[in-house]
């Protein structure tokens, strides 16, 4: 894949307006100058580190908002704030954000530890070497939760692939469905689950 180049598209300070109005210029010269006053040297290309930093700030802000919305639903459903983000190495404008993690007891099952993420792209989940597979870079987000378990290294969590074969609990592009699924995982009793289902 070719290495992407990014440039700063922030609005530039406008050039001072000409002293004459367009109709006066037309009356004086018989023409109106419609050329843009843009110089190619003004375009500043960004490094991948600058793009990754900007993407990270946006992902962290969206993660904060997502966490507030989840915890605002009901006092008995509260999730810890565990926000961190990563950008993709060769495409720093793409990234994902970890919002929270919790433990849930599923009926007829053992306790399940899971983590909730969102990404600013859509993809399938791959294996350990390529976590994201077939990335689609449209203007959409993907919300997903994966089952996790302690890894070999101290303090490191890995995907529990025993759950559904790939560890994926849910994946959606709809933020309302994602919120509902996270709340269902956090609900402690059936009465609260019934309320969430009816939303």
N, C-alpha and C positions, 0 to 999 in steps of 0.2 A: 504494500500500500504506500502511495506517495506521502511524503511528510507534509502535513497541513501547515499553511501559513495563516496567521491571524493578523488583522490590522485593527487599529483603534478607530471605531466608527462614532466616537463621541462627537457631538456637534461642536464645530469650530466657531471661534469668534467671527462674526460677520465683518466683511470689509466695510469701510465707511461708505455711506451712500453718495452717489455722485451729486454734485451741487445742482445740476440741472434736472428737471423733471423729464420723463420720457417724451411727452408730447412737445416740450420746448426743444429737446434735442432733435426730434424729427423735423420740426419747423426750421431749425437752423441748418441741419446737414442732409435732411431727406431720408434718414435711416435711424433705426433704433438698435442699439447694441444689445443683443440678447445672449451674448457669450457668458458662460459661467466664469466667475473669477475663482478658479480652482487651480492650484499648482500641484503637480504630481509629487513634489518634494515634501508636501505637508502630510502625506500619508505615512503614518508611523506604524511599523509592524511590531507586534507584541511577541515576546518570547513565550515558549510553552509554559514556563514557570509563572509568568504574569497571567496567562489565560487560566491556568490551574488555580491560582489564588483567587481570581474573580469568580470562577465557577464554584470554588469552595465556599466563598462568602454567601453566594446565592443558595447553595445547598444547605448550609448551616442555618440561614434565616428561615428557609422553608421547613427545615426540621424542627426548629423552635415552634413555629406556628402549628405544625402538625401535632406535636406533643401537647400543646395547650388545648387544641381541639379534642384530642382523645381524652384528656383528663378532665375536661369540662362537662362531660356527659353525665356522670353520676358519682357521688361521693364514695361509693363502695368500689368503684372501678378506678383505681389509680395505678399508673405505670411509672417506673423510675425513668428519669431523664438520662439517656445514654447516647447523646448525639455525637457522632463523628462522621466524617465523609472521606471519600476517596475519589480521585479522578482517574480516568483510564490513561495509561502511559503514552500511547501514541495519539490520543484524541483528548486533550485536556479540557475541551469544552463539554465532554460527556463525563458524568460521574454519578455516584450513588451515595445515599445518606442512611446511616443506621439511626433509628429513632429511639427504640426501646427494646427491651428483652424481658421476658417473664416466664413463669412456670404455670402450666395449666394441667388440671386433671380432666382427661377426656373420659366419657362413659365407656365402660368395658375396655379400659386401657390403663397403662401406667401413666405416671406424671410425664408431661412433655415440656421440655424447655424450648423456647422459640425466640426468634428475633424478627423485628419488623423493620423493613427498609422501603425506600422509594428511590427511583432512578429517573434521570431526565431523558431517558430513551426507552425503547421497548426491545426485549430480547427473550430468548429462551435461556433456561439455566443449563449450563454445561457440567463439566466435571471439575475436579480439583485444580487442574492446570489452567483451564479457561472457564471461569465461573459464569461468564456471560457468553452465550453462543448465538450467532445470527443476529447481530445488533442492527436495529432499524432506527435511524436517526431522525425521525419525524419530530414534530413539535408536540410531543405527548410525554406523559409520565407513566411509569409503571410502579405499582405498589405491590409489595410481596412480603410474605413471611416464610421463614425457613426454620425447620427443626434444627436445634444445635445440641452439641454434647461436648464435654471437655476433651481436648486433644492430648497428644503425647507431651507437648511442651507445657510447662507450668503456666497457668493463667490464660492459655490460648483455647478458644472454642473453635470447633469445626462443625461442618454440616453433618447432621445425622441422616445418612443415606438410607437407613432402615425404614424411614417414614416415606411411603409412596415411591420408593426407588430412587428418588433424587433429592429428598428432603424438603420439597416444596409443599407448604401447607395451603397457601392460596397465592394467586397472582391476578391482578386486575388493572385496568386503566382508569376505572371509575373511582374517584376519591370517596364517594359515599359508600360504595360497596366495601372498599378497604376499611373505612372507619367501622362499619357494621361488623366485619369479620374480626377486627382487632378487639372490639368490644365483646363479641361472642367468646373469644378466647380468654378475655379477662373477667367475664361474669362468673360469680361464685355459686350461684344457685339457679335452678330452673325457672323460677318466677322472673328473674331479671333477664334470662335468655329469651323468655316469651315476649317480654317488652321489646327487646332489641329486634327480634324476628319481625315484630309487627311494624317496625319503622319503615 
